[in-house]
C-alpha cells in the first residue's frame, strides 16, 4: 500500500473506529483520544486532525458508578456521556479535556519535522473553539459545544478542560453532550450499494461483515467518491489499492470500479515531474488533500511512484467492460488508455528489453514502486537490498494482463483491430521474455525481481503467485510455482508469506519480509485456480476464512505476522495494521468472484485471459 506505519503505530491495542463520509474518529476502546498513544488517534477530516485529545474523567470513581458513552458521526461528531450513581449520595465531578493540534497526517506519522503555530483557543459560555491558519492559506477550526454548560472551563497550553459538579442520590444521573463541528465542513457521504446474493456458511457471513467495512471506507471526493485504502493512516485515494479492491468487488459493486477508473483517469500524469515521480500516462500512487499537500510541501498531490498502478488500471478498464458492458464510460477513457499504453512502452521500459522497471527520481518519494514498497522489501537471499532499476515479477504479470485487456478494448469498443493485434503480439513477446529472465530452475519458481544489472533477485516470495494470477506464467511452470509457494517455508497455515522463511532477511513481524497479507494470499489462490490447481486454491481459501473467523471482530486486517499456525492458537496480529482496510475487506468478495462457489477458478477476463492461462 504505502511504506510501513510509523513506529508509534505499534501499540498493543487496535484503535476503535467511527467514520461518516470523509470524517472519521479513532480512539481507544474506552472512547478516549489520548495524545501520543497512537499516530492515528484523533478526529480527522481531509488529512487534518481536528481533535488530538478527548478524555472524560470522573471523581470519585467506584464500582457503584456506571458510565455510559455513545458516539455518532454525521457532518460533525456528537459525544454523549451518562454518569449513573448506584451507591450512596455523593458529590461527583466530571472533567472533559479536549485539544486540537491540526496536525497533518504526515506530521502525526512522524514523516516530517516542522514547527507549526499553536492554534488560537477561545471560550464563550459552553463553547470551546480552536482555530488555525494553515500554510496552505486555509482557515481550519474545531468547535466543541457543551450541554449543559459546564460550571467552569480552564484554558491550558495543551487544550481546554471543562468541569461539571453534581450531587447525585442513588440512581441519580448526570448527562453530558459534547457536539464537535469542524471547518472546512465535510462533504456528505455518497451512497454505495453492494448487490448480489450472499452464499450460506462462513463465506456468506464474511461477505456481510466486509460489506459494512467497504461502505465505511467509501469516501466523498470533489469528483465523486473513492474507496479509501485504510483507516487510520490511508483515508485517501491510492491507485493500486483502489484498483485491486475494485476488481475484488466488481460483480457486487461495479460503482466502485467505475468511480476508480474515472478518478484515476482525471489525475493521470500529463507531464514529466521528477519531484513527484510523474511521467506522461502514469496513474498515481497516492493523492492527499491536507495542508501539506495543498502547500506543496509533500509530493502526494498526487504522487506517481507506482510501477503497477498504470497496468492495473488498464486491467480494470477491460474487466469493467466485460462485467458491465458499459461502453459509454470506457469510450470516454480511450485517450487515457492510449496514454497508459504509451507510458508502458516508452517510459516504463527503461532499457528497451521489453520488461517494465522502476527507479525513484523524487528525493522524497518511495524507494520501491511495487505493492511491497517498504525500503527493505526487495532483497536478495543473503538479505542484501537489491539496487535498481528494479523489474518486479508481478509488474510483468500486470503488464501482460494489461496488454491483453487493452487488445480486448481495441478489438471491440474502440473498433481498431490492427491495434488490437499489435497489442496481442506485445503480450506474447513479453511472456517469452519474462520466462527467460525470471525462471529459476533450481527453485522451480519465478524470481522476485531483476536488479539494475539484470541479475535475478533470487528470493522466493509471494509475488511469484501473481504471475499465475496474471496469466503470464507458462502453463508448464504453474504446478511447480504453486507447489513451491505451498511448502512450509512459504505457507504459514494462515496464508502465503511475503518472503520465504529460509531467507536471511526473513522476519515474520516485518511489513513485507515474512508477514502474511490476505489480499496477496487471495491473488495466489486465484492464480492457482486459473491453472487448474484447485486443491492448492481451496487450501488457501480455507486458510483465509479460518483467519477471518479467528479474529475477534470477524474482520481481516491489512496483514498479520507470518508465524507458523498452531492448532487452537489465533494468528499473531501486526499491531500497526489498518483495520478496516480496503483490499482486506474485499477478500471475501474476491473469494466468491475469483474462485467461484466451488473453488472453480476466476472468470475469464479478470486478469486478462482464460482459466488455462493461454495466450488467447
C-alpha positions in Angstrom: 0.0 0.0 0.0 2.5 2.6 1.2 5.6 2.4 3.3 5.1 0.8 6.7 3.2 2.5 9.5 5.3 4.6 11.9 6.9 3.1 14.9 4.4 4.9 17.1 1.6 2.8 15.5 2.9 -0.4 17.1 0.6 -0.2 20.1 -0.9 -3.3 21.5 -4.5 -2.1 21.3 -6.3 -1.7 18.0 -8.0 1.7 17.5 -11.7 1.9 17.7 -13.0 3.5 14.5 -16.1 5.5 13.6 -16.5 7.1 10.2 -19.1 9.1 8.2 -18.1 10.2 4.8 -14.7 11.9 5.0 -14.9 12.5 8.7 -13.5 9.7 11.0 -12.6 9.3 14.6 -10.0 6.8 16.0 -9.9 6.3 19.8 -9.0 3.7 22.4 -11.7 1.2 23.3 -13.0 3.4 26.1 -13.6 6.1 23.5 -10.8 8.4 24.7 -8.4 10.1 22.3 -5.1 10.1 24.2 -2.3 12.3 22.9 0.8 10.3 21.9 -0.9 6.9 22.2 -1.0 6.0 18.5 -0.2 8.1 15.5 -3.7 7.7 14.1 -5.7 8.6 17.2 -7.9 11.7 16.8 -10.9 13.2 14.9 -9.8 13.6 11.3 -11.0 15.3 8.2 -9.1 15.6 4.9 -5.8 14.5 6.4 -6.2 17.1 9.2 -6.5 16.2 12.9 -9.3 18.3 14.3 -9.2 16.7 17.8 -6.0 15.5 19.2 -7.4 14.9 22.7 -10.8 13.9 24.1 -10.8 12.5 27.6 -13.5 12.1 30.2 -12.6 11.7 33.9 -14.8 11.2 36.9 -14.2 11.5 40.6 -14.8 9.9 42.9 -14.8 6.7 40.9 -16.2 3.5 42.4 -17.8 0.2 41.5 -21.2 1.8 42.2 -20.7 4.4 39.4 -21.7 3.4 35.9 -20.6 5.4 32.9 -22.4 5.1 29.6 -20.9 6.6 26.5 -22.1 6.8 22.9 -20.6 8.4 19.7 -22.3 9.4 16.5 -20.8 11.0 13.4 -22.6 13.0 10.7 -21.2 16.3 9.4 -19.7 16.5 12.9 -19.3 14.3 16.0 -21.7 14.0 18.9 -20.4 12.5 22.1 -22.9 11.6 24.8 -22.0 10.6 28.4 -24.2 9.4 31.2 -22.9 9.0 34.7 -25.3 7.0 36.9 -24.7 6.6 40.7 -25.9 3.3 42.1 -24.4 4.0 45.6 -24.9 6.4 48.4 -25.5 10.1 47.8 -22.2 11.8 46.8 -20.8 14.9 45.0 -19.3 13.9 41.7 -17.0 15.9 39.5 -16.8 15.2 35.7 -14.0 16.6 33.6 -13.6 16.8 29.9 -10.3 17.6 28.3 -10.2 18.5 24.6 -7.4 19.7 22.3 -6.9 20.3 18.6 -3.4 20.4 17.1 -4.5 20.5 13.4 -1.6 18.1 12.6 -1.4 16.9 9.0 -1.4 13.0 8.8 2.2 13.3 7.7 3.0 15.2 10.9 1.2 12.7 13.1 3.1 9.8 11.5 6.4 11.4 12.1 7.3 11.6 8.4 8.1 15.4 8.6 9.6 17.6 11.2 8.3 21.2 11.2 7.2 23.9 13.6 3.5 24.7 13.5 2.0 27.8 15.1 -0.2 26.9 18.1 -3.9 27.1 17.4 -5.9 30.1 18.8 -8.1 28.9 21.7 -11.1 30.7 23.0 -14.2 30.0 25.0 -17.6 31.6 25.5 -20.4 30.1 27.6 -20.4 26.4 26.9 -18.4 26.6 23.7 -14.7 25.9 23.2 -13.2 26.9 19.8 -9.8 26.1 18.3 -8.7 28.0 15.2 -5.6 27.5 12.9 -4.3 29.3 9.8 -2.6 26.7 7.6 0.4 27.2 5.5 -1.9 26.4 2.6 -4.0 29.5 3.3 -7.0 27.6 4.6 -8.7 28.5 7.8 -9.2 25.4 10.0 -11.4 25.4 13.1 -12.8 23.0 15.6 -15.8 24.0 17.8 -16.9 22.0 20.9 -20.4 22.8 22.1 -21.1 21.5 25.6 -24.6 20.9 27.0 -25.4 21.6 29.8 -22.8 24.4 30.0 -20.0 23.3 32.4 -19.6 25.1 35.7 -16.1 26.2 34.6 -13.7 25.9 31.7 -9.9 26.2 32.1 -7.7 27.0 29.2 -4.3 25.3 29.2 -1.3 25.2 27.0 -2.4 21.8 25.8 -6.1 22.4 25.3 -9.1 23.1 27.5 -10.7 21.3 30.4 -14.4 21.7 31.3 -15.8 20.8 34.8 -19.2 19.7 35.9 -20.2 19.1 39.5 -23.4 17.3 40.7 -24.8 15.9 43.9 -26.3 12.6 42.9 -28.6 10.4 45.0 -28.8 6.7 44.5 -29.8 6.0 40.9 -29.3 9.7 40.1 -27.5 10.6 36.9 -25.6 13.4 35.1 -25.9 13.5 31.3 -23.4 15.5 29.2 -23.4 16.1 25.4 -20.4 17.4 23.5 -21.0 18.4 19.9 -17.9 18.8 17.8 -18.0 20.7 14.5 -15.1 21.2 12.0 -14.3 23.7 9.3 -14.0 23.2 6.4 -17.3 21.4 6.6 -17.1 17.7 5.5 -18.9 16.6 2.3 -21.9 14.3 2.7 -21.2 10.6 2.0 -22.1 9.1 -1.3 -24.4 6.1 -1.2 -22.8 2.7 -2.0 -24.8 -0.5 -2.6 -23.3 -3.9 -2.8 -25.6 -6.2 -4.7 -25.6 -9.9 -5.4 -26.6 -12.8 -3.2 -24.6 -14.0 -0.2 -23.8 -17.7 0.0 -24.6 -19.6 3.1 -22.0 -20.5 5.7 -18.7 -18.9 6.6 -18.2 -17.1 3.3 -21.6 -15.5 3.4 -21.1 -14.2 6.9 -17.7 -12.9 6.0 -19.1 -11.1 3.0 -21.7 -9.4 5.2 -19.1 -8.1 7.6 -16.8 -7.0 4.8 -19.7 -5.2 3.1 -20.1 -3.0 6.2 -16.4 -2.1 6.0 -16.5 -1.2 2.4 -19.4 1.1 2.9 -17.4 2.7 5.8 -14.4 3.2 3.5 -16.5 4.7 0.7 -15.5 8.4 0.9 -16.7 11.5 -0.9 -14.4 13.5 -3.1 -14.7 16.6 -5.3 -15.1 14.4 -8.3 -17.4 11.8 -6.8 -16.3 9.1 -4.3 -13.5 6.7 -3.8 -12.7 3.7 -1.7 -10.2 4.8 1.0 -7.3 2.4 1.3 -7.5 2.0 5.1 -8.1 3.5 8.5 -6.4 5.4 10.2 -3.3 6.2 8.0 -4.6 5.8 4.5 -8.0 7.6 4.2 -7.1 8.9 0.8 -7.2 7.6 -2.8 -4.5 5.1 -3.6 -4.3 3.9 -7.1 -3.2 0.3 -6.6 -5.4 -0.3 -3.6 -8.5 1.1 -5.2 -8.0 -0.9 -8.4 -7.4 -4.2 -6.5 -10.5 -3.6 -4.4 -12.5 -2.7 -7.5 -11.5 -6.0 -9.1 -12.4 -7.9 -6.0 -15.9 -6.3 -5.8 -16.6 -5.9 -9.5 -19.5 -8.3 -9.6 -21.3 -6.9 -6.5 -20.4 -3.2 -6.7 -19.4 -2.1 -10.2 -19.9 1.5 -9.0 -16.6 1.2 -7.1 -14.8 0.2 -10.3 -16.4 3.0 -12.4 -15.5 5.7 -9.8 -12.0 4.3 -9.5 -11.5 4.4 -13.3 -12.7 8.0 -13.6 -10.9 9.4 -10.6 -7.6 7.9 -11.6 -8.0 9.0 -15.2 -8.8 12.6 -14.1 -5.4 12.7 -12.4 -3.4 10.8 -15.0 0.0 12.4 -15.4 0.3 14.7 -18.4 3.8 16.0 -17.8 7.2 14.9 -16.6 7.8 15.9 -12.9 10.7 14.1 -11.2 9.7 15.6 -7.8 6.5 13.5 -7.9 7.9 10.6 -10.0 5.4 11.6 -12.6 5.6 10.7 -16.3 3.0 11.3 -19.0 0.4 8.5 -18.9 1.1 7.3 -15.4 -1.7 6.6 -12.9 -1.0 8.0 -9.5 0.0 6.1 -6.4 -1.3 8.4 -3.7 -3.4 11.6 -3.5 -3.5 13.6 -0.3 -5.8 16.6 0.5 -4.3 18.0 3.7 -2.4 21.2 4.5 1.0 19.9 3.4 -0.3 18.6 0.1 -2.0 21.9 -0.7 1.0 23.9 0.3 3.3 21.8 -1.9 5.4 20.5 1.0 4.9 16.8 0.1 4.8 15.2 -3.3 1.5 13.4 -2.7 -0.5 16.0 -4.7 -0.7 13.4 -6.3 2.4 11.2 -6.2 3.1 8.8 -9.0 5.7 6.4 -7.6 3.9 3.2 -8.6 5.1 0.9 -11.4 1.9 -1.2 -11.4 -1.0 1.2 -10.9 -0.9 2.0 -14.6 -1.1 -1.6 -16.0 -3.6 -2.5 -13.3 -5.8 0.5 -14.3 -5.8 -1.0 -17.8 -6.8 -4.4 -16.4 -9.7 -2.7 -14.6 -10.9 -0.9 -17.7 -11.1 -4.2 -19.6 -12.6 -6.2 -16.7 -15.2 -3.4 -16.0 -16.4 -3.5 -19.6 -16.6 -7.3 -19.6 -18.6 -7.2 -16.4 -21.0 -4.3 -17.2 -21.0 -3.7 -20.9 -20.8 0.0 -20.1 -19.3 1.1 -23.4 -20.0 4.8 -22.8 -17.7 5.0 -19.7 -14.9 3.1 -21.4 -15.2 5.0 -24.7 -14.7 8.2 -22.7 -11.4 6.8 -21.4 -9.9 6.0 -24.8 -7.3 8.7 -24.7 -6.4 7.7 -21.2 -6.0 4.1 -22.3 -3.7 5.2 -25.2 -1.6 7.3 -22.8 -1.2 4.5 -20.3 -0.1 2.1 -23.1 2.4 4.7 -24.4 3.9 5.0 -20.9 4.3 1.3 -20.6 6.1 1.1 -24.0 8.2 4.2 -23.8 8.9 5.2 -20.2 8.3 2.1 -18.1 10.8 0.1 -20.1 14.0 1.9 -19.0 16.4 -0.2 -21.1 14.4 -1.4 -24.0 14.4 -5.1 -23.0 10.6 -5.4 -23.2 10.2 -5.6 -19.3 9.0 -2.7 -17.2 11.2 -1.4 -14.4 11.2 1.4 -11.9 13.7 3.7 -10.3 13.0 6.5 -7.9 13.6 10.0 -9.1 11.9 12.0 -6.3 14.2 12.6 -3.3 11.0 12.5 -1.1 9.5 9.5 -2.9 9.3 5.8 -2.3 12.3 3.7 -2.9 10.2 0.8 -4.1 7.3 1.2 -6.5 5.6 -2.2 -6.3 3.0 -3.2 -3.7 5.8 -4.2 -1.4 7.0 -0.6 -1.2 8.9 -0.5 2.1 12.6 0.4 1.6 13.9 -3.1 2.6 11.3 -5.2 0.7 13.2 -6.2 -2.4 16.1 -8.3 -1.1 18.5 -11.0 -2.3 18.6 -14.3 -0.4 21.6 -13.0 1.6 19.5 -10.1 2.8 21.3 -7.6 0.6 18.9 -4.9 -0.7 18.6 -5.0 -4.5 19.8 -2.0 -6.4 17.7 -0.6 -9.1 16.3 -0.1 -11.6 14.1 -3.0 -10.4 11.9 -5.2 -12.6 9.4 -6.9 -10.4 7.9 -10.3 -11.2 4.3 -9.2 -10.6 4.7 -5.9 -12.6 5.4 -8.0 -15.7 2.3 -10.1 -15.0 0.2 -7.0 -14.7 1.7 -5.5 -17.8 0.9 -8.8 -19.7 -2.7 -8.8 -18.5 -3.0 -5.1 -19.3 -1.9 -5.6 -22.9 -4.5 -8.3 -23.3 -7.2 -6.3 -21.7 -6.2 -3.3 -24.0 -6.3 -5.7 -27.0 -9.9 -6.6 -26.0 -10.8 -2.9 -25.8 -9.3 -2.1 -29.2 -10.8 -5.1 -30.9 -14.2 -4.3 -29.6 -15.4 -0.9 -28.3 -12.6 1.1 -29.9 -13.0 -0.7 -33.2 -9.3 -0.8 -34.1 -8.5 -4.4 -34.9 -4.9 -3.7 -36.1 -4.0 -2.0 -32.9 -5.6 -5.0 -31.0 -3.4 -7.4 -32.9 -0.3 -5.3 -32.2 -1.0 -5.3 -28.5 -1.6 -9.0 -28.5 1.8 -9.5 -30.2 3.4 -7.4 -27.5 1.8 -9.6 -24.8 3.2 -12.8 -26.4 6.7 -11.2 -26.7 6.6 -10.1 -23.1 5.6 -13.6 -21.9 8.5 -15.2 -23.6 11.0 -12.5 -22.4 9.6 -12.9 -18.9 10.0 -16.6 -18.7 13.6 -16.5 -19.9 14.6 -13.7 -17.5 12.7 -14.8 -14.3 12.6 -18.6 -14.2 14.7 -20.2 -11.5 15.0 -24.0 -12.4 16.7 -24.9 -9.1 13.8 -23.4 -7.1 11.0 -24.3 -9.5 9.8 -20.8 -9.1 10.0 -17.3 -10.6 12.5 -14.8 -9.1 11.2 -11.9 -7.0 12.8 -9.4 -9.4 15.7 -8.4 -11.6 18.1 -5.8 -10.2 19.7 -3.0 -12.1 22.4 -5.3 -13.5 19.6 -7.7 -14.8 20.6 -10.3 -12.2 17.8 -12.3 -10.7 16.8 -11.3 -7.2 16.6 -15.0 -6.3 14.4 -14.7 -3.3 11.3 -16.9 -3.2 8.4 -14.6 -2.4 4.6 -14.5 -2.7 5.0 -12.2 -5.7 5.5 -15.3 -7.9 1.9 -16.2 -7.3 0.8 -13.0 -9.1 2.5 -14.4 -12.3 -0.1 -17.1 -12.2 -3.0 -14.7 -11.5 -1.9 -12.5 -14.4 -1.6 -15.4 -16.8 2.0 -14.6 -17.8 3.3 -17.9 -16.4 3.9 -20.7 -18.9 1.4 -23.5 -18.4 4.2 -26.0 -17.7 5.6 -23.8 -14.9 2.3 -23.4 -12.9 2.3 -26.6 -10.9 5.9 -26.1 -9.8 5.3 -22.5 -8.7 2.2 -23.4 -6.8 3.9 -26.3 -5.1 6.9 -24.1 -4.1 4.6 -21.5 -2.6 2.8 -24.1 -0.6 6.0 -25.5 1.0 6.3 -24.9 4.8 8.8 -22.1 4.4 6.2 -20.1 2.4 2.7 -21.3 3.6 2.3 -20.4 7.3 -1.0 -22.2 7.7 -2.8 -18.9 7.7 -1.7 -17.8 4.3 1.3 -17.3 1.9 4.3 -15.5 3.5 5.6 -12.5 1.6 9.1 -13.9 1.8 10.5 -17.4 2.4 11.4 -18.3 6.0 14.6 -19.5 4.6 15.8 -16.1 3.7 18.4 -14.3 5.9 16.0 -11.3 5.7 13.0 -13.2 6.9 11.1 -11.6 9.8 7.6 -12.8 10.5 6.7 -9.4 12.1 8.0 -7.3 9.3 5.8 -5.4 6.9 6.9 -7.1 3.7 9.6 -9.7 4.6 7.7 -12.6 6.0 4.3 -11.3 7.1 1.0 -12.6 5.5 -1.3 -10.2 3.6 -4.8 -11.6 3.0 -5.2 -9.9 -0.4 -1.8 -11.3 -1.5 -2.8 -14.9 -0.5 -6.1 -14.5 -2.4 -4.3 -13.4 -5.5 -2.1 -16.5 -5.2 -5.2 -18.7 -4.8 -6.7 -17.1 -7.9 -3.5 -17.8 -9.8 -3.6 -21.5 -8.7 -7.2 -21.9 -9.7 -6.6 -20.2 -13.0 -4.2 -23.0 -14.0 -6.5 -25.7 -12.7 -4.7 -26.2 -9.3 -7.9 -26.3 -7.4 -6.6 -28.2 -4.4 -4.0 -25.6 -3.5 -6.5 -22.9 -4.2 -9.0 -24.5 -1.8 -6.3 -24.8 0.9 -5.6 -21.0 0.7 -9.3 -20.2 0.6 -9.9 -22.2 3.8 -6.9 -20.6 5.5 -8.2 -17.1 4.7 -11.7 -18.0 6.1 -10.1 -19.5 9.2 -8.1 -16.3 9.8 -11.2 -14.2 9.3 -13.2 -16.2 11.8 -10.3 -16.4 14.2 -10.3 -12.6 14.6 -12.3 -11.0 17.4 -14.2 -8.7 15.1 -14.5 -11.2 12.2 -12.5 -8.8 10.1 -9.4 -9.5 8.1 -6.7 -6.9 8.9 -4.3 -5.4 6.4 -1.7 -8.0 7.3 -0.7 -10.3 10.2 2.6 -11.9 11.3 3.9 -14.9 9.4 4.4 -17.2 12.4 3.5 -20.9 11.8 0.0 -21.8 12.6 -0.5 -23.7 15.8 -3.7 -25.6 16.5 -6.1 -23.7 18.7 -3.9 -20.5 18.7 -5.0 -17.4 16.7 -2.7 -15.7 14.3 -0.3 -13.1 15.7 -1.6 -9.6 14.9 0.6 -7.0 13.2 -0.4 -4.2 15.6 0.2 -1.4 13.2 -2.1 -2.8 10.6 -5.1 -0.8 9.3 -8.5 -2.2 10.0 -10.7 -1.8 8.2 -8.5 -1.9 5.1 -9.9 -1.9 1.6 -8.3 -4.9 -0.2 -8.5 -7.0 3.0 -12.3 -6.1 3.2 -12.5 -7.1 -0.4 -11.1 -10.6 0.2 -14.4 -12.4 0.8 -15.9 -10.9 -2.4 -12.7 -11.9 -4.2 -13.1 -15.5 -3.0 -16.7 -15.6 -4.3 -15.9 -13.9 -7.6 -12.4 -15.2 -8.4 -12.6 -18.7 -7.0 -16.3 -19.3 -7.6 -18.7 -21.0 -5.3 -16.9 -24.3 -5.6 -13.4 -23.0 -6.0 -13.6 -23.4 -9.8 -11.3 -20.6 -10.7 -11.6 -17.0 -11.8 -13.9 -16.0 -14.6 -12.3 -15.2 -17.9 -11.1 -11.6 -18.2 -10.5 -11.0 -14.5 -6.7 -10.6 -15.1 -6.9 -10.8 -18.8 -7.4 -14.3 -20.0 -8.9 -17.8 -19.7 -8.7 -20.3 -16.9 -5.9 -22.3 -18.7 -3.6 -19.3 -18.8 -3.3 -19.5 -22.6 -2.3 -16.5 -24.7 -5.6 -16.3 -26.4 
